[in-house]
Amino acid sequence: MRSRPDQDLDGAALDMEDRRRIADTLGITPREALSALAGYGLHDHDIARHHGLPP
């Protein structure tokens, strides 16, 4: 297991600042956090705007 908190973001076209902001906001498993938010009926743009993150 790697120690980087943003390992779940591999393959995404994000710079290191965006990766850090996402990890700081959504935790070490951002895909699971986003999946949960989407499960509550929120859309990508709503989630991004609320958290100040790129969509």
Sequence and secondary structure as in RCSB ss.txt:
>XXXX:A:sequence
MRSRPDQDLDGAALDMEDRRRIADTLGITPREALSALAGYGLHDHDIARHHGLPP
>XXXX:A:secstr
    TTGGGTTS   HHHHHHHHHHH S HHHHHHHHHHTT  HHHHHHHHT   
